[in-house]
């Protein structure tokens, strides 16, 4: 992460960066093999280092998944979120891999890469050229030591977070970086699902300011700027997660374009606030 981020701060004096070694990596001891424990360790470190000061958080792959968790749980402190090649949902089966382009491997592209990484590179790297493989291998080669037994247990049984389907923080800049050939995190899912989450968060604010709640919504219309049914499903899954058992009449539409540049999701809701809600 340091190798990727530090060049962006070359001309920015006075910026403080904190790079966290997750449990079982670098200089950190392994702990309970569950993302809830890992995330709490990260939050504890932030508390020790920043003592309530505001911050922006960034992460790559699993680190991006945890960064989103930090932003949800420390919402009042978080100024911005960046997720690189990662999604809000950690299980591979829950991710939307539609729209991912196939790779066109350059002959001999793995020749300079240690054999232990070949299978992972073939699956995880989209642009399969010798130059890309060399750069990725350089970064991986500079990683600190890792407890492989602990990490295997974490991946097998404890990857998910209890609130990973909860909409993200409201009213902060969010940046997603994803490749069109990303067969791990996907390309479409983070964008459509992420915008749906933000739209739902905005809806929650609007309802609260009007003296209403999700339970007062009587009709929704969800617009998704896509002709791919999987994108509509990705948006709808976020809506269903927030509304839960409050199953109201809803319309889900794929449209050509929405009003703002790069906007993919818009949610329209009709609510009738009851006296109990307003009080």
SEGU-75759 format. One record per residue: residue number from 1; residue in one letter; x, y, z of N, C-alpha, C in turn. Coordinates in steps of 0.05 Angstrom, whole numbers, padded with zeros to 5 digits. Atoms other than C-alpha are relative to their C-alpha. Layout:
BEGIN
  seq  type      nu      nv      nw     cau     cav     caw      cu      cv      cw
  NUM     A       X       Y       Z       X       Y       Z       X       Y       Z
...
//
This chain:
BEGIN
  seq  type      nu      nv      nw     cau     cav     caw      cu      cv      cw
    1     X   00017  -00024   00000   00000   00000   00000   00017   00025   00000
    2     X  -00018  -00023  -00001   00057   00047   00016   00011   00007  -00027
    3     X  -00011  -00004   00026   00088   00038  -00052  -00020   00013  -00019
    4     X   00021  -00011   00018   00022   00055  -00086  -00008   00028   00008
    5     X   00012  -00025  -00009   00001   00114  -00043   00020   00023   00003
    6     X  -00019  -00021  -00006   00064   00152  -00025   00006   00020  -00024
    7     X  -00005  -00019   00022   00077   00181  -00095  -00021   00022  -00002
    8     X   00021  -00020   00001   00010   00218  -00089   00005   00023   00020
    9     X  -00005  -00020  -00021   00037   00256  -00029   00027   00013  -00003
   10     X  -00027  -00011   00004   00104   00275  -00058   00001   00030   00003
   11     X   00000  -00029   00000   00084   00348  -00064  -00021   00011   00020
   12     X   00020  -00009  -00019   00036   00351  -00005   00012   00000   00028
   13     X  -00012  -00002  -00027   00072   00374   00057  -00021   00002   00021
   14     X   00018  -00002  -00023   00039   00366   00124  -00021  -00021   00002
   15     X   00020   00021   00000  -00003   00305   00107   00011  -00024   00016
   16     X  -00009   00023  -00015   00001   00248   00157  -00013  -00025  -00011
   17     X   00010   00026   00010  -00007   00177   00133   00006  -00022   00021
   18     X  -00003   00022  -00019  -00017   00116   00177  -00005  -00026  -00015
   19     X   00003   00026   00014  -00005   00047   00146  -00002  -00022   00021
   20     X   00006   00019  -00021  -00035  -00008   00188   00007  -00029  -00009
   21     X  -00005   00029   00005  -00006  -00079   00188  -00023  -00015   00013
   22     X   00023   00015  -00010  -00068  -00122   00195   00010  -00024   00016
   23     X  -00009   00023  -00016  -00065  -00180   00246   00009  -00023  -00018
   24     X  -00011   00022   00016  -00022  -00236   00220   00017   00008  -00023
   25     X  -00017  -00010   00022   00016  -00191   00172   00020   00020   00011
   26     X  -00020  -00020  -00008   00078  -00148   00177   00009  -00004   00028
   27     X  -00008   00001  -00028   00093  -00132   00249  -00022  -00005   00020
   28     X   00023   00005  -00018   00024  -00149   00277  -00004  -00030   00005
   29     X   00005   00028  -00008   00010  -00213   00316  -00028  -00008  -00009
   30     X   00027   00010   00006  -00048  -00257   00294  -00018   00001   00024
   31     X   00019   00000  -00022  -00111  -00254   00335  -00022  -00019  -00007
   32     X   00023   00017   00007  -00181  -00283   00330  -00004   00002  -00030
   33     X   00002   00000   00029  -00190  -00304   00257  -00028   00007  -00009
   34     X   00026  -00010   00010  -00252  -00262   00242   00002   00029  -00006
   35     X  -00002  -00028   00009  -00261  -00197   00205  -00011   00020   00021
   36     X   00010  -00018  -00021  -00301  -00168   00264   00023   00007   00019
   37     X  -00023  -00005  -00017  -00238  -00175   00307   00021   00017  -00014
   38     X  -00019  -00015   00016  -00193  -00150   00252  -00008   00030  -00002
   39     X   00010  -00028   00003  -00236  -00088   00241   00002   00014   00026
   40     X  -00002  -00013  -00026  -00239  -00074   00315   00028   00008   00007
   41     X  -00029  -00006  -00004  -00163  -00077   00319   00008   00025  -00016
   42     X  -00005  -00024   00016  -00160  -00026   00262  -00012   00025   00013
   43     X   00013  -00023  -00013  -00210   00019   00296   00014   00008   00026
   44     X  -00015  -00006  -00025  -00172   00014   00362   00026   00015  -00007
   45     X  -00025  -00013   00008  -00108   00034   00326  -00006   00029  -00009
   46     X   00008  -00027   00008  -00143   00094   00295  -00005   00017   00024
   47     X   00006  -00014  -00024  -00168   00114   00363   00026   00008   00015
   48     X  -00025  -00006  -00014  -00098   00110   00393   00016   00021  -00015
   49     X  -00017  -00018   00016  -00065   00148   00336  -00013   00027  -00004
   50     X   00013  -00025   00007  -00117   00201   00322  -00017   00013   00021
   51     X   00015  -00011  -00023  -00157   00209   00386  -00023   00017  -00008
   52     X   00025  -00014   00008  -00221   00230   00352   00003   00019  -00023
   53     X  -00004  -00019   00023  -00190   00272   00296  -00012  -00012  -00025
   54     X   00011   00010   00025  -00223   00267   00227   00022  -00011  -00018
   55     X  -00019   00013   00018  -00190   00226   00173  -00014  -00010  -00025
   56     X   00010   00015   00024  -00198   00195   00104   00013  -00028   00001
   57     X  -00010   00028  -00002  -00189   00120   00097   00000  -00013  -00028
   58     X  -00003   00013   00026  -00165   00079   00038   00010  -00029   00004
   59     X  -00009   00028  -00002  -00154   00005   00026  -00001  -00014  -00027
   60     X  -00001   00016   00024  -00138  -00046  -00027  -00008  -00028   00006
   61     X   00009   00028  -00003  -00172  -00114  -00035  -00014  -00003   00027
   62     X   00012   00003  -00026  -00189  -00139   00035   00002   00025   00017
   63     X  -00003  -00025  -00014  -00163  -00074   00062  -00021   00020  -00007
   64     X   00022  -00018   00009  -00215  -00036   00021  -00026  -00008   00013
   65     X   00023   00011  -00014  -00269  -00081   00050  -00001   00010   00028
   66     X  -00002  -00009  -00027  -00245  -00063   00119  -00002   00031   00002
   67     X   00003  -00029   00000  -00239   00011   00101  -00029   00009  -00001
   68     X   00029  -00006   00001  -00313   00011   00083  -00012  -00004   00028
   69     X   00010   00005  -00027  -00326  -00019   00152   00008   00022   00019
   70     X  -00009  -00022  -00016  -00285   00035   00185  -00018   00025  -00005
   71     X   00016  -00024   00007  -00325   00089   00148  -00028  -00003   00011
   72     X   00027   00004  -00011  -00391   00058   00171   00000   00004   00030
   73     X   00000   00001  -00030  -00371   00050   00244   00012   00026   00012
   74     X  -00010  -00026  -00009  -00333   00116   00250  -00009   00022  -00018
   75     X   00011  -00018   00020  -00379   00156   00206   00005   00029   00006
   76     X  -00003  -00029  -00007  -00373   00222   00244   00028   00010  -00003
   77     X  -00028  -00007   00004  -00297   00221   00237   00009  -00001  -00029
   78     X  -00010   00006   00027  -00292   00198   00165  -00005   00022  -00020
   79     X   00003  -00022   00019  -00279   00251   00113  -00002  -00011  -00029
   80     X   00000   00011   00027  -00272   00205   00052   00008  -00029   00001
   81     X  -00006   00029   00002  -00266   00132   00030   00009  -00006  -00028
   82     X  -00009   00010   00026  -00226   00100  -00026   00003  -00031   00002
   83     X  -00002   00029   00001  -00232   00026  -00044   00011  -00008  -00027
   84     X  -00013   00008   00024  -00185  -00004  -00095  -00002  -00030  -00003
   85     X   00003   00028   00007  -00202  -00071  -00127  -00013  -00016   00024
   86     X   00014   00013  -00023  -00250  -00089  -00070  -00029   00006  -00002
   87     X   00029  -00004   00000  -00324  -00094  -00057  -00011   00002   00028
   88     X   00013  -00002  -00026  -00373  -00084   00000  -00006  -00028   00011
   89     X   00006   00027  -00009  -00388  -00159   00002   00025  -00017  -00004
   90     X  -00026   00014   00001  -00330  -00205   00017  -00002  -00028  -00012
   91     X   00002   00027   00011  -00357  -00273  -00003  -00001   00001  -00031
   92     X  -00001   00000   00029  -00341  -00289  -00076  -00027  -00005  -00012
   93     X   00026   00007   00012  -00410  -00318  -00087  -00020   00023   00001
   94     X   00018  -00023  -00003  -00443  -00252  -00066   00008   00022  -00019
   95     X  -00009  -00022   00017  -00404  -00210  -00116  -00011  -00001  -00028
   96     X   00010  -00003   00027  -00427  -00185  -00183   00023   00001  -00019
   97     X  -00022   00001   00018  -00377  -00206  -00236  -00009   00004  -00029
   98     X   00009  -00005   00027  -00419  -00187  -00296   00015   00023  -00012
   99     X  -00014  -00021   00014  -00387  -00144  -00348   00031  -00002   00000
  100     X  -00029   00003  -00001  -00317  -00169  -00333   00010  -00011  -00027
  101     X  -00012   00008   00026  -00275  -00174  -00396   00020  -00023   00004
  102     X  -00020   00021  -00001  -00232  -00234  -00412   00028   00011  -00005
  103     X  -00028  -00009   00003  -00156  -00229  -00411   00011  -00011  -00026
  104     X  -00014   00008   00024  -00110  -00234  -00470   00030  -00003   00008
  105     X  -00026   00003  -00012  -00046  -00263  -00439   00023   00004  -00021
  106     X  -00024  -00003   00017   00020  -00240  -00469   00017  -00025   00003
  107     X  -00016   00025  -00002   00063  -00301  -00486   00024   00004   00020
  108     X  -00022  -00001  -00019   00111  -00316  -00429  -00003   00021   00021
  109     X   00003  -00023  -00018   00081  -00262  -00384   00008  -00007   00029
  110     X  -00007   00008  -00027   00095  -00303  -00321   00028  -00010   00003
  111     X  -00027   00012  -00001   00166  -00322  -00338   00018   00011   00023
  112     X  -00016  -00012  -00021   00196  -00274  -00287  -00012  -00001   00028
  113     X   00015   00000  -00025   00147  -00290  -00231   00005  -00027   00014
  114     X  -00003   00026  -00014   00160  -00343  -00177  -00024  -00018  -00004
  115     X   00021   00020   00006   00120  -00406  -00190  -00022   00000   00021
  116     X   00020   00001  -00021   00083  -00401  -00123  -00023   00020  -00005
  117     X   00020  -00020   00005   00046  -00340  -00149  -00015  -00003  -00027
  118     X   00011   00002   00027   00027  -00365  -00219  -00030  -00003   00000
  119     X   00029   00005   00000  -00043  -00391  -00203  -00015   00025   00008
  120     X   00013  -00024  -00010  -00061  -00328  -00164   00001   00022  -00021
  121     X  -00003  -00021   00020  -00034  -00282  -00219  -00019  -00006  -00023
  122     X   00018   00006   00022  -00074  -00319  -00273  -00029   00007   00006
  123     X   00028  -00006  -00008  -00138  -00310  -00234  -00004   00030   00007
  124     X   00005  -00027  -00011  -00128  -00241  -00203   00009   00023  -00018
  125     X  -00010  -00022   00017  -00090  -00201  -00256  -00015   00000  -00026
  126     X   00015  -00002   00025  -00132  -00176  -00314   00017   00006  -00024
  127     X  -00017  -00006   00022  -00080  -00144  -00358   00026  -00017   00002
  128     X  -00020   00020  -00004  -00034  -00203  -00366   00024   00004  -00018
  129     X  -00025  -00006   00015   00032  -00175  -00391   00023  -00003   00019
  130     X  -00024   00003  -00016   00103  -00185  -00368   00006   00024   00017
  131     X  -00006  -00024  -00015   00109  -00113  -00346  -00018   00002   00025
  132     X   00019  -00001  -00023   00046  -00116  -00302   00008  -00022   00021
  133     X  -00008   00021  -00018   00068  -00183  -00273   00025   00007   00016
  134     X  -00025  -00008  -00013   00137  -00155  -00257  -00006   00021   00022
  135     X   00006  -00021  -00020   00108  -00094  -00221  -00015  -00012   00024
  136     X   00015   00013  -00022   00058  -00136  -00180   00018  -00017   00017
  137     X  -00019   00018  -00014   00112  -00186  -00162   00019   00017   00018
  138     X  -00018  -00018  -00015   00157  -00128  -00139  -00014   00009   00026
  139     X   00015  -00009  -00024   00103  -00102  -00092  -00004  -00023   00020
  140     X   00004   00023  -00018   00086  -00171  -00064   00026  -00009   00013
  141     X  -00026   00008  -00012   00160  -00185  -00054   00009   00018   00022
  142     X  -00007  -00019  -00021   00164  -00124  -00009  -00020  -00001   00024
  143     X   00018   00003  -00023   00107  -00146   00036   00015  -00012   00024
  144     X  -00012   00011  -00024   00125  -00162   00107  -00007  -00029   00004
  145     X   00007   00028  -00005   00121  -00232   00137  -00030  -00003   00006
  146     X   00029   00005  -00004   00052  -00264   00142  -00003  -00027   00013
  147     X   00007   00025  -00013   00022  -00319   00185  -00020  -00014  -00018
  148     X   00017   00013   00020  -00006  -00364   00130  -00021  -00017   00012
  149     X   00020   00016  -00013  -00042  -00410   00178  -00023   00017   00010
  150     X   00021  -00018  -00010  -00079  -00353   00211  -00017   00011  -00023
  151     X   00015  -00012   00022  -00097  -00321   00144  -00018  -00020  -00014
  152     X   00017   00020   00012  -00123  -00387   00117  -00025  -00005   00017
  153     X   00023   00003  -00018  -00169  -00394   00178  -00019   00024  -00003
  154     X   00017  -00024   00004  -00193  -00322   00168  -00016  -00002  -00026
  155     X   00014   00002   00026  -00210  -00334   00095  -00021  -00022   00001
  156     X   00018   00022   00001  -00244  -00400   00109  -00026   00004   00016
  157     X   00022  -00001  -00019  -00290  -00381   00167  -00009   00027   00009
  158     X   00005  -00025  -00014  -00287  -00309   00187   00001   00025  -00016
  159     X  -00005  -00023   00017  -00285  -00262   00127  -00023   00021   00002
  160     X   00023  -00019   00002  -00355  -00230   00132  -00002   00018   00024
  161     X   00006  -00018  -00021  -00375  -00170   00172  -00031   00001   00004
  162     X   00029   00001  -00005  -00443  -00166   00206  -00015   00023  -00013
  163     X   00013  -00023   00012  -00458  -00098   00175   00009   00006  -00028
  164     X  -00011  -00006   00027  -00428  -00106   00106  -00022   00008  -00020
  165     X   00022  -00008   00017  -00497  -00097   00074  -00013   00026   00008
  166     X   00011  -00025  -00009  -00512  -00034   00113   00010   00022  -00018
  167     X  -00009  -00022   00016  -00510   00030   00071   00024   00014   00012
  168     X  -00024  -00013  -00009  -00444   00067   00076  -00005   00027   00011
  169     X   00002  -00027  -00012  -00430   00135   00107  -00013   00020  -00018
  170     X   00015  -00019   00016  -00471   00194   00084   00017   00025  -00005
  171     X  -00011  -00027   00006  -00446   00257   00049   00030   00002   00003
  172     X  -00029  -00003   00002  -00372   00241   00042   00008  -00010  -00028
  173     X  -00010   00010   00026  -00331   00231  -00022   00007  -00029   00002
  174     X  -00006   00028   00002  -00325   00158  -00042   00012  -00006  -00027
  175     X  -00013   00007   00025  -00277   00132  -00095   00003  -00030  -00002
  176     X  -00004   00028   00006  -00279   00062  -00125   00019  -00003  -00023
  177     X  -00018   00007   00022  -00222   00036  -00167  -00003  -00029  -00007
  178     X   00004   00028   00008  -00237  -00027  -00207   00007  -00003  -00029
  179     X  -00008   00006   00028  -00211  -00059  -00270  -00022  -00015  -00015
  180     X   00020   00014   00016  -00255  -00084  -00327   00006  -00029  -00002
  181     X  -00007   00028   00001  -00218  -00150  -00322   00004  -00012   00028
  182     X  -00002   00009  -00028  -00223  -00158  -00246  -00019  -00023   00005
  183     X   00016   00023  -00005  -00247  -00229  -00235  -00002  -00007   00030
  184     X   00001   00005  -00029  -00240  -00224  -00159  -00022   00018   00012
  185     X   00019  -00019  -00011  -00278  -00161  -00138  -00022   00007  -00019
  186     X   00019  -00008   00020  -00314  -00149  -00203   00003   00029  -00008
  187     X  -00001  -00027   00010  -00325  -00085  -00241  -00026   00015   00005
  188     X   00026  -00013  -00002  -00399  -00070  -00241  -00010   00002   00028
  189     X   00012   00001  -00027  -00419  -00091  -00171   00006   00023   00018
  190     X  -00005  -00022  -00019  -00382  -00039  -00130  -00013   00026  -00008
  191     X   00011  -00025   00009  -00408   00017  -00173  -00030   00001   00003
  192     X   00029   00000  -00002  -00481  -00002  -00178  -00009  -00004   00029
  193     X   00008   00004  -00027  -00486  -00030  -00108   00008   00023   00018
  194     X  -00009  -00022  -00016  -00446   00027  -00079  -00018   00025  -00003
  195     X   00018  -00023   00005  -00490   00080  -00112  -00027  -00006   00012
  196     X   00026   00006  -00012  -00552   00043  -00089   00001   00004   00030
  197     X  -00003  -00004  -00029  -00526   00043  -00018   00000   00030   00007
  198     X   00000  -00028  -00006  -00512   00117  -00021  -00027   00013  -00004
  199     X   00027  -00010   00004  -00581   00131  -00050  -00018  -00007   00023
  200     X   00017   00009  -00023  -00612   00091   00007   00008   00016   00025
  201     X  -00009  -00017  -00022  -00570   00130   00057  -00012   00028  -00002
  202     X   00012  -00026   00005  -00594   00195   00026  -00030  -00001   00006
  203     X   00029   00003  -00005  -00666   00169   00029  -00004   00000   00030
  204     X   00003   00001  -00029  -00656   00154   00103   00002   00028   00013
  205     X  -00002  -00027  -00010  -00634   00226   00115  -00025   00016  -00006
  206     X   00024  -00015   00008  -00693   00255   00077  -00024  -00009   00016
  207     X   00023   00009  -00017  -00742   00211   00115   00002   00010   00028
  208     X  -00005  -00009  -00028  -00711   00229   00182  -00007   00030   00002
  209     X   00005  -00028  -00001  -00714   00303   00166  -00030   00007  -00003
  210     X   00029  -00004   00003  -00788   00295   00148  -00016  -00013   00022
  211     X   00014   00013  -00022  -00805   00259   00212  -00010  -00027  -00006
  212     X   00010   00027   00008  -00812   00191   00179   00024  -00020   00001
  213     X  -00020   00021   00001  -00775   00125   00175  -00005  -00018  -00024
  214     X   00003   00019   00021  -00766   00068   00126  -00027  -00014   00002
  215     X   00026   00014  -00004  -00828   00036   00157  -00024   00016  -00010
  216     X   00021  -00017   00010  -00869   00095   00132  -00001   00001  -00031
  217     X  -00001   00000   00030  -00850   00084   00058  -00022  -00019  -00010
  218     X   00022   00016   00010  -00909   00059   00018   00004  -00008  -00030
  219     X  -00005   00006   00028  -00880   00057  -00053   00028   00009  -00007
  220     X  -00026  -00008   00010  -00811   00057  -00085   00002  -00005  -00030
  221     X  -00008   00005   00028  -00785   00063  -00156   00031   00002  -00001
  222     X  -00029   00001   00002  -00712   00044  -00169   00008   00000  -00029
  223     X  -00010  -00003   00028  -00679   00068  -00233   00029  -00007  -00001
  224     X  -00028   00009   00003  -00614   00035  -00256   00008   00005  -00029
  225     X  -00009  -00007   00027  -00576   00063  -00316   00016  -00023  -00012
  226     X  -00013   00024   00011  -00562  -00005  -00347  -00021  -00017  -00015
  227     X   00017   00019   00014  -00591  -00055  -00396   00006  -00029   00009
  228     X  -00008   00026  -00010  -00559  -00113  -00357  -00017  -00007   00024
  229     X   00018   00008  -00022  -00609  -00149  -00312   00016  -00004   00026
  230     X  -00016   00005  -00024  -00552  -00167  -00264   00005   00026   00015
  231     X  -00004  -00026  -00013  -00541  -00093  -00250  -00025   00008   00015
  232     X   00025  -00006  -00013  -00614  -00085  -00233  -00003  -00017   00026
  233     X   00000   00018  -00023  -00609  -00145  -00186   00019   00011   00022
  234     X  -00019  -00010  -00019  -00547  -00115  -00153  -00012   00024   00016
  235     X   00013  -00023  -00014  -00585  -00050  -00138  -00023  -00010   00018
  236     X   00023   00009  -00016  -00647  -00087  -00115   00008  -00014   00025
  237     X  -00010   00014  -00023  -00607  -00130  -00067   00006   00020   00023
  238     X  -00006  -00020  -00020  -00585  -00067  -00031  -00026   00012   00011
  239     X   00026  -00010  -00009  -00657  -00041  -00028  -00012  -00020   00019
  240     X   00013   00021  -00017  -00682  -00107   00000   00014  -00003   00027
  241     X  -00014   00002  -00026  -00627  -00108   00053  -00008   00022   00019
  242     X   00008  -00022  -00017  -00648  -00040   00079  -00029  -00002   00009
  243     X   00028   00001  -00007  -00723  -00050   00076  -00007  -00025   00016
  244     X   00005   00024  -00016  -00720  -00120   00105  -00028  -00011  -00004
  245     X   00027   00012   00001  -00789  -00146   00122  -00021   00020  -00008
  246     X   00020  -00020   00008  -00822  -00080   00103  -00002  -00001  -00031
  247     X   00002   00006   00029  -00843  -00105   00034  -00022   00017  -00012
  248     X   00019  -00019   00012  -00876  -00047  -00003  -00001  -00004  -00030
  249     X   00001   00000   00029  -00899  -00042  -00075   00024   00015  -00012
  250     X  -00024  -00012   00011  -00837  -00027  -00117   00002  -00006  -00030
  251     X  -00005   00004   00028  -00818  -00018  -00189   00030   00003  -00005
  252     X  -00028   00001   00006  -00748  -00035  -00214   00004   00004  -00030
  253     X  -00001  -00007   00028  -00729  -00003  -00281   00029   00003  -00009
  254     X  -00025  -00006   00014  -00669  -00005  -00327  -00004   00022  -00020
  255     X   00004  -00023   00017  -00661   00062  -00362   00026   00005  -00015
  256     X  -00024  -00006   00017  -00613   00090  -00415   00020   00018   00015
  257     X  -00018  -00019  -00013  -00585   00148  -00374  -00015   00014   00022
  258     X   00011  -00017  -00021  -00597   00187  -00310   00011   00028  -00001
  259     X  -00004  -00029   00003  -00591   00261  -00297   00029   00010   00004
  260     X  -00026  -00010  -00007  -00521   00269  -00268   00022  -00017  -00014
  261     X  -00022   00015   00012  -00454   00249  -00300   00008  -00024   00018
  262     X  -00009   00025  -00014  -00435   00177  -00280  -00021  -00010   00020
  263     X   00020   00010  -00019  -00500   00168  -00241  -00011  -00026  -00011
  264     X   00010   00027   00008  -00522   00095  -00243  -00026  -00007   00013
  265     X   00023   00009  -00015  -00577   00091  -00191  -00015   00025   00010
  266     X   00017  -00020  -00012  -00636   00135  -00170  -00023  -00014   00013
  267     X   00022   00013  -00015  -00688   00116  -00118  -00021   00021   00007
  268     X   00022  -00017  -00006  -00756   00149  -00113  -00018  -00014   00020
  269     X   00016   00013  -00020  -00798   00136  -00051  -00023   00019   00008
  270     X   00023  -00014  -00010  -00867   00156  -00027  -00005  -00010   00029
  271     X   00004   00008  -00028  -00877   00157   00049  -00024   00015   00012
  272     X   00022  -00012  -00015  -00936   00171   00094   00007  -00002   00030
  273     X  -00008   00000  -00028  -00911   00192   00163  -00024  -00002   00019
  274     X   00022   00003  -00020  -00955   00168   00220   00006   00018   00023
  275     X  -00004  -00017  -00023  -00964   00207   00284   00022  -00011   00018
  276     X  -00020   00013  -00017  -00920   00156   00321   00028   00006  -00011
  277     X  -00025  -00005   00013  -00864   00166   00270   00008   00029   00004
  278     X  -00006  -00029  -00002  -00868   00243   00273   00008   00007   00029
  279     X  -00007  -00007  -00028  -00864   00242   00349   00026  -00013   00007
//
